[in-house]
Amino acid sequence: MTSVMFTGLSRALLTVRAWLVRWGRGEPVMLGLGIATGLGTGLLAAALIAVIRIVQRLAFGEAASPLEVVLIPTVSAFLVGVLLTYVFSESSGSGVIQTMTAVAVHGGRMRKRVPLGGVITSGLAIGGGASGGREGPIVLIGGGIASFLARLFALDEERTRTLIGAGAAAGIGASFNAPIGGMLFASELIVGGLRTASLKTIVLAAVVGSVVARELVGTEIIYEPAQSYALRSSGELGLYIGLGLAAALIGLALLYGEDWSKRLFARLRASLWRPLTLTAGGLGVGLVALLVPEVLGTGENLPPIQGIRDPVQSMFDGRFGTGSGAAGLLLVLLVAKLVATCVSIGSGNAIGTFAPALFLGAALGGAFGALADQVLPGAAIQPGAFALVGSAAVFGAAARAPLTAIVIVFELTNDYGLVLPLILATGIATIVAERLQPESVYTYPLRKKGIIYAEPESIDITQTVQVGEIMTTEPDTVPASMLLGELTEAFARTGHHGFPVLDGDQLVGVVTLSDLSRASGDGLGRELTAADVCTREPLTVTPGDPVFRALRRMAMLDVGRLPVVAADDRSRLVGLVRRADVVEAYRRALTRSVGAQQRRHASRLRDLVGIQLLELVIAGDAAIAGRKVRDVSWPQRTILTGIRRGGELIMPNGDTVLRAGDEVTVLTDITTTDHVRTLMTRTCGWLG
């Protein structure tokens, strides 16, 4: 009876899912998914805020002693480290970076446990005093909800990216009660621009997330200055220009400080148990907090410590005063927060960068305003106004999201009196920071991993070829049960650098020579199987994906092969894309290229797999003119993919005679491009 009920339930669920997939392509369904994403994100954002407050109340009690100020962040970091090591590894670090990685590398797919992991780990980390923000983790939570819904509705990659952008927008909207700022955040950082097709879904999610969080948590989730600010005179604009220049430097200090800290803790992690490296980071924060307790947490609703006050709100209200004394205190807060944040994030704790950037900017702006008031006593300078502008400028410089920074401050203050200073300072800070370092605090770590967070339009002519057209349909594979000794023999026999690992026809992972070498280094190597040492959940594509998507993923992680899985069952292997298949993709794409527009696309091809596409014209006095292709000693890894002669496209072979004036398309290694150009244009060359 139970078996019959289970079978009936399974069939019903499959029927419902099939209906969802069939109807999940239209705009009404996307709008509905945006609302659902916003609702789920708002609920979990409220849950995260509640967890932070509960942990903080339990850990610090009514009045924390100096010893507790040091120990609680340390113990909290250790507990978070255990969770990140053994349960919720995806929640480590800034949630924005993890979300961008999922979009760029995994097609927007995240594990189902990501939202729950974000609430638990970030709640414990921030409630325990880690110096960071909750906005990044909430973005990850929203992205996790969006990813689950996208997989449920079998959305394609572009719609999945839109929905994850909606989750990010809902997260920022829920954090600040700033739906417009959330929308711009998603557009500038996640989606890659304002697009009509995705804007409606993102706006709905941002509004719903903001409303839900506000109703559950109240207005305490946002900063609200006690007074209105305005530009007193046009002469103040000169001061705001100076603030923008200083903010660019602080934004870069945050970027490089985090990077330096991550490298330091990476060295520690090589010799220490991972939770102990987080513990060291927590201890560092505790020691800084012993002297400057304002560095704990997000900068608002701080633990009950004698003499402490919510620093960011006080900066926005101008309660630190004016003069060199106030400026000095604010600069101490700035340096202490920068150190504590870099230590927390560098150690891998589950916190974000957004709130610390606002804290640093507010401290910088407040100090700038306090000094300006002393230097210009008759100008009636308002340090709180400079703190607000500084917070936007530093975040804009760090994240390269100036519109988000400006609009969030508008939504926080509900006052447009500072519109000119905000635009001026934030614009200058962003431009200067970008000239000094093209990458942002979010894309810099991705770039160092080899991940280029490109916009969806950054494509090439292989968009016209599908993976299913060029993939190897019967690749060599190894069974999951194959022992390492047999696996070693398989590598030696075939000369391959990697194999898909199968359990039946189900893809378990991909095993490479480096995996084998790593496993063979320990004494248990001969007892392990391919399933034990392979990389599980590898990057994959489907037969219907364009080849450029496979190229982008191969280039991101520098791999030479990519498993192809069935669109309706991503665990079933149907083929393999190899570098040799990529050459065939270019051949097919070139035969389909017609007109000047297609040739412009071809000329803009990027180097994605260690090869460069060249389009050259054979000069009249070139040594290869009049020779057969086979008679030319081409550099290694060089392939002629097409010759355009007059209006005709010729697919060359060894007997094809090269003529002066031929437009030749060549794929060659990036190190031999000059050699190939020499062959085409000079009287000497590498001739057979």
Helices and strands as residue ranges (DSSP letters): H 2-23, H 27-60, H 66-86, G 89-91, H 95-105, H 114-127, H 135-152, H 157-176, H 179-185, I 186-191, H 196-217, G 219-221, H 236-269, H 274-291, G 293-295, H 311-317, H 323-346, H 354-375, G 377-379, H 383-399, H 402-413, H 419-436, H 443-448, G 461-464, H 467-470, E 478-479, H 484-494, E 498-503, E 506-512, H 513-520, G 525-527, H 530-533, E 535-536, H 547-556, E 561-566, E 569-578, H 579-592, H 595-603, E 611-617, G 629-631, E 639-645, E 648-650, E 663-669, G 670-672, H 673-681
